[in-house]
Amino acid sequence: MTRIVSAMLLALALVAGQPSGAEPRVPEGAAEITLSFAPVVRKAAPAVVNIYARRIVAGRANPFAGDPFFEDFFRSFGRATPRVENSLGSGVILSAAGFVVSNYHVVGQATDIRVVLADRREYDAEVVLGDQGNDLAVLRLIGAPEDLPVLALRDSDTLEVGDLVLAIGNPFGIGQTVSSGIVSGLARSGLFAAKAQGYFIQTDAAINPFAIPANLVAQFVAQAEAGAARFLTPWAGISGQAVDADLAAGLGLARPGGMVIAAIHPQSPFAAVGLRQGDVVVSVDDRPVNTPQEMQFRIAQRGIGAEVTLGYLRGSDAHTARVTLAAAPEDPPRDAHLVPGDSPLAGLQVSNINPAVIAETDLPLDARGVVV
């Protein structure tokens, strides 16, 4: 689980946003190595904030509820009372309007949130948008001034293994801390949460070993600023598997790589441009695709309404297609309602299964009927 995503976002912004007037090169000698991150830290650190959150956690439920003997026995010990749980994290100010991006696990379900700026000014904050699966949250400072320091997000797709990164945060509650490292790896999956959307960036910076790419964060923040009730990402409507050496031989491909489509929903935007079962997706906007998770991650970074170029193989022939990304449609409508009557199912709420429900619940693409 990420401890402070803000530090990693900062690292992405600093590395991916550096001017590229000259090609990077290996120093020829010790005389050419004059590293100091102080100017960068002075510029970036004011936009990194400390976040203090608290929430009320319900007391433990009585496992013997309903049993007169045990209820009477445990009553003498008193009822479990709610307790206060405190959490500490960091965030990055991304706009002069007072929007701050942080982790969902820090502020999710918090009843009180206090944000402390680097210059020690303090403000209450509220959660504007949260997403547990991606461990992201956007806060709005209440009564934010007009002179807030702001850090801009950059294009995380420009990162390469070996790039320098800085992490700034407050992981131990002792004050703002800076550490440095390099990008150790790209496209790491399954690190933060079971529902995390795809791939992340690995670094060896001491504060935090993994980072949520800035391009995904940018989509999240844009939806928060637009007033979205929940974070929507483009829907592929495709299931498939990575093409390994054995599968490549079976498909008659020259080498492993790409993702073969095992099933495609008829309402998928990719079906609308002619993709079908058995096609091998190899790229999105010239970025490689090798797994279903990587496919979803590539399109999630582009956002709903964006047009992407999809590269795919059909047999030995290479093709491209332009696809306009869209959210999973609510067609047919969910039409949620309670089951009436005295049957064993009475009182259950059921909804029609549609692409949006399939995307939310990870049901098979060919699922039909209703969901409880």
C-alpha positions in Angstrom: 0.0 0.0 0.0 1.4 3.4 -0.8 2.2 5.5 2.2 2.3 9.0 0.5 1.6 9.1 -3.1 2.3 12.8 -3.1 6.0 12.2 -2.8 6.0 10.0 -5.9 3.8 12.5 -7.8 6.4 15.1 -7.1 9.1 12.8 -8.3 7.2 12.3 -11.6 6.6 16.0 -12.0 10.3 16.9 -11.4 11.8 14.2 -13.6 9.3 14.2 -16.5 9.1 17.9 -16.6 12.8 18.8 -16.9 13.7 20.8 -20.0 15.2 18.7 -22.7 17.5 21.1 -24.4 20.3 18.5 -24.6 20.4 14.8 -24.8 21.2 13.1 -21.5 24.7 11.6 -21.4 27.0 9.7 -19.1 29.5 12.0 -17.3 33.0 11.6 -18.6 34.7 12.1 -15.2 34.3 13.1 -11.6 34.8 16.8 -12.5 31.5 16.8 -14.4 29.5 15.4 -11.5 28.2 18.3 -9.5 24.9 17.1 -8.1 22.7 19.2 -5.8 19.0 19.0 -5.7 18.7 22.1 -3.4 17.4 24.4 -6.2 14.7 21.9 -7.2 13.7 21.2 -3.6 13.4 25.0 -2.9 11.0 25.3 -5.8 8.9 22.2 -5.2 8.8 21.7 -1.4 6.4 24.6 -0.7 3.6 22.8 -2.6 4.0 19.6 -0.5 1.6 19.6 2.5 1.1 17.5 5.6 -2.3 16.0 6.1 -3.8 15.0 9.4 -7.1 13.0 9.3 -9.3 11.4 11.8 -12.3 9.1 11.5 -14.7 7.4 13.9 -14.4 3.6 13.8 -17.3 1.6 15.0 -16.7 -0.7 18.0 -16.4 -4.4 17.5 -19.8 -6.1 16.9 -21.0 -8.6 19.5 -20.6 -12.1 17.9 -23.2 -13.5 20.2 -26.0 -11.0 19.4 -29.4 -12.6 19.7 -28.3 -15.2 22.3 -29.9 -14.2 25.7 -27.3 -16.0 27.8 -24.2 -14.5 26.2 -25.8 -11.1 25.8 -26.4 -11.0 29.5 -22.9 -12.3 30.2 -21.2 -9.7 28.0 -23.5 -6.9 29.1 -21.5 -6.6 32.3 -18.4 -5.7 30.4 -20.1 -2.7 28.8 -20.9 -2.1 25.2 -18.2 -1.5 22.6 -17.8 2.2 22.0 -16.7 3.9 18.8 -13.0 4.9 18.8 -11.1 7.7 16.9 -8.5 6.6 14.4 -5.9 9.1 13.3 -3.8 9.0 10.1 -0.9 11.0 8.8 0.0 11.6 5.2 1.1 14.1 2.6 -0.3 15.7 -0.5 0.6 18.1 -3.3 -1.2 21.4 -4.1 -2.1 21.2 -7.8 -4.1 24.4 -8.3 -4.5 27.9 -6.9 -8.1 27.0 -6.2 -6.9 24.9 -3.3 -7.1 21.4 -4.8 -4.7 18.9 -3.2 -4.1 15.3 -4.3 -3.3 12.6 -1.7 -4.0 9.0 -0.9 -7.5 7.6 -0.3 -6.2 5.4 2.6 -5.2 8.6 4.4 -8.4 10.6 4.0 -11.1 8.2 2.9 -14.1 8.2 5.3 -12.3 10.8 7.5 -14.6 13.0 9.6 -12.0 15.8 10.1 -9.1 16.7 7.8 -6.4 19.3 8.6 -3.8 20.4 6.0 -0.6 22.0 7.1 1.4 23.9 4.5 5.2 24.0 4.4 5.1 27.6 5.8 2.9 26.3 8.7 -0.4 27.8 7.6 -3.2 25.4 8.4 -6.6 24.8 6.7 -9.5 22.5 7.1 -10.2 20.4 4.0 -12.9 18.3 2.5 -12.7 15.3 0.2 -14.0 16.2 -3.3 -13.4 12.9 -5.0 -12.0 9.6 -3.7 -11.2 6.3 -5.4 -10.2 3.4 -3.1 -9.1 1.1 -6.0 -6.4 3.6 -7.2 -5.7 4.9 -3.7 -6.3 8.5 -4.8 -8.2 11.4 -3.3 -8.6 15.0 -4.1 -9.1 17.5 -1.3 -10.3 21.1 -1.4 -8.8 23.5 1.1 -11.5 25.5 2.9 -10.9 29.2 2.9 -7.8 28.8 0.7 -5.8 32.0 0.1 -4.8 33.2 -3.4 -1.1 32.8 -2.9 -0.9 29.0 -2.7 2.3 27.4 -4.1 1.4 25.0 -6.9 3.2 22.1 -8.5 2.3 21.1 -12.0 2.0 17.5 -13.2 4.0 16.4 -16.2 3.9 13.6 -18.7 4.8 10.4 -16.9 5.1 8.5 -20.2 8.4 10.3 -20.8 10.0 8.6 -17.8 12.8 6.0 -18.4 14.4 3.5 -16.2 17.5 5.2 -14.7 16.0 8.7 -14.5 16.6 10.6 -11.3 13.7 11.2 -8.9 13.1 13.1 -5.7 10.6 12.2 -3.0 9.4 14.8 -0.6 7.0 14.0 2.2 6.5 13.5 6.0 6.4 9.7 6.4 7.4 9.7 10.1 5.7 12.7 11.4 8.9 14.5 12.2 8.8 17.1 9.5 9.3 17.5 5.7 11.8 15.0 4.5 13.6 14.7 1.1 15.1 11.5 -0.4 16.5 10.8 -3.9 16.8 7.8 -6.1 16.2 6.6 -9.6 13.4 5.0 -11.6 14.0 1.3 -11.0 11.3 -0.1 -13.1 8.2 0.7 -15.1 4.8 -1.0 -15.5 4.7 -2.8 -12.1 1.3 -4.2 -11.4 -0.8 -5.5 -8.4 1.0 -3.4 -5.8 -1.4 -1.1 -4.0 -4.9 -2.6 -4.1 -6.8 -5.4 -5.6 -8.7 -3.0 -7.8 -5.8 -0.9 -8.8 -6.0 0.1 -12.5 -2.9 -1.4 -14.0 0.7 -0.3 -13.8 2.9 1.7 -11.6 6.4 3.2 -11.4 9.0 1.6 -9.1 11.8 3.8 -7.6 14.4 3.3 -5.0 13.8 6.7 -3.3 13.7 6.0 0.5 10.4 7.5 1.3 8.4 5.4 -1.0 9.2 2.5 -3.4 6.3 2.9 -5.8 4.5 5.8 -7.6 1.1 6.3 -9.3 1.9 7.8 -12.7 1.1 11.5 -13.1 -1.0 10.9 -16.3 -3.5 8.8 -14.3 -3.5 11.4 -11.6 -4.2 14.2 -14.1 -7.3 12.4 -15.3 -8.5 11.9 -11.7 -7.9 15.6 -10.7 -9.7 16.8 -13.9 -12.8 14.8 -12.9 -12.6 16.1 -9.3 -12.4 19.7 -10.5 -15.4 19.1 -12.8 -17.5 17.9 -9.9 -17.6 14.2 -10.7 -19.3 12.0 -8.1 -17.0 9.0 -8.9 -13.9 8.4 -10.9 -14.8 7.1 -14.4 -12.2 5.5 -16.7 -12.6 4.4 -20.3 -14.0 0.9 -20.8 -12.3 -1.5 -23.1 -14.9 -4.3 -23.0 -12.2 -6.8 -23.8 -10.8 -9.8 -22.1 -7.6 -11.5 -23.1 -4.2 -12.8 -22.1 -0.6 -12.1 -22.7 1.0 -13.7 -25.7 3.8 -15.9 -24.4 6.2 -18.1 -26.6 3.8 -21.0 -26.7 0.8 -18.9 -27.6 2.8 -17.0 -30.2 3.7 -20.3 -31.9 0.1 -21.4 -31.9 -1.0 -18.1 -33.4 1.7 -18.2 -36.0 3.4 -15.0 -34.7 7.1 -14.4 -35.2 7.7 -13.7 -31.5 5.9 -13.3 -28.1 4.3 -10.0 -27.3 0.9 -8.3 -27.2 -2.4 -9.3 -25.8 -4.7 -11.7 -27.7 -8.4 -10.9 -27.4 -10.3 -13.9 -25.9 -13.7 -12.1 -25.8 -15.0 -8.7 -26.8 -18.3 -7.2 -25.7 -20.6 -6.1 -28.6 -21.0 -2.7 -27.1 -17.2 -2.2 -26.7 -15.8 0.9 -28.5 -13.1 -1.5 -29.9 -15.7 -3.7 -31.4 -17.2 -0.7 -33.1 -14.0 -0.2 -35.1 -13.8 -3.8 -36.2 -11.7 -5.6 -33.6 -12.7 -9.2 -32.9 -11.8 -12.3 -31.0 -8.3 -13.6 -31.9 -6.8 -10.2 -32.8 -3.6 -9.4 -30.9 -3.4 -5.9 -29.5 0.2 -4.7 -29.5 0.1 -0.9 -28.8 -2.0 2.1 -27.7 -0.6 5.4 -29.1 2.6 3.6 -29.9 3.0 2.5 -26.3 3.4 -1.3 -25.9 0.6 -3.5 -24.6 1.2 -7.0 -23.3 -1.5 -7.7 -20.8 -5.2 -6.8 -20.2 -4.1 -4.7 -17.2 -1.6 -2.8 -19.3 -4.3 -2.2 -22.0 -6.7 -0.8 -19.3 -4.0 1.3 -17.9 -3.0 2.8 -21.2 -6.5 3.9 -22.0 -7.2 5.1 -18.4 -4.4 7.6 -18.8 -6.0 9.0 -21.9 -9.4 9.6 -20.4 -13.0 9.4 -21.6 -13.5 11.2 -24.9 -9.9 10.9 -26.1 -9.1 9.3 -29.4 -6.3 6.8 -29.4 -4.5 4.8 -32.1 -4.6 1.1 -31.5 -2.1 -1.2 -33.1 -3.1 -4.8 -33.6 -2.3 -8.0 -35.5 -4.8 -10.1 -37.4 -2.9 -13.2 -38.4 0.4 -12.0 -39.7 -1.0 -8.7 -40.9 -0.5 -5.5 -38.9 -3.4 -3.0 -38.6 -4.2 0.3 -36.9 -7.5 1.7 -35.8 -8.6 5.0 -34.3 -10.8 4.5 -31.3 -12.8 7.1 -29.3 -12.7 6.1 -25.7 -15.9 6.0 -23.7 -17.2 4.9 -20.3 -19.1 1.6 -20.0 -22.6 2.3 -21.1 -25.7 2.0 -18.9 -27.6 0.1 -21.6 -30.0 -1.4 -20.6 -30.7 0.8 -17.6 -30.0 -0.8 -14.2 -33.6 -0.3 -13.1 -32.8 -1.2 -9.5 -35.8 -2.3 -7.5 -36.7 -4.4 -4.4 -38.1 -7.9 -4.9 -41.7 -7.7 -3.5 -43.8 -10.4 -1.9 -43.1 -13.2 0.7 -40.6 -15.3 -1.3 -37.2 -16.1 0.1 -35.8 -13.3 -2.2 -38.2 -10.7 -0.9 -36.4 -7.5 0.1 -33.4 -8.0 -2.1 -32.4 -5.2 -4.4 -31.7 -6.4 -8.0 -30.4 -4.5 -11.0 -30.1 -5.4 -14.7 -26.6 -6.4 -15.8 -25.2 -3.9 -18.3 -21.6 -3.0 -19.4 -21.3 -0.5 -16.5 -22.2 -3.2 -13.9 -19.8 -5.6 -15.6 -17.0 -3.1 -15.4 -17.7 -2.3 -11.7 -18.0 -6.0 -10.6 -15.6 -7.8 -12.9 -18.3 -10.0 -14.2 -17.6 -12.0 -17.4 -18.3 -10.0 -20.5 -21.1 -12.4 -21.5 -22.9 -12.1 -18.2 -26.7 -11.7 -18.5 -29.6 -11.3 -16.1 -29.6 -9.4 -12.9 -27.2 -8.7 -10.1 -28.1 -8.6 -6.4 
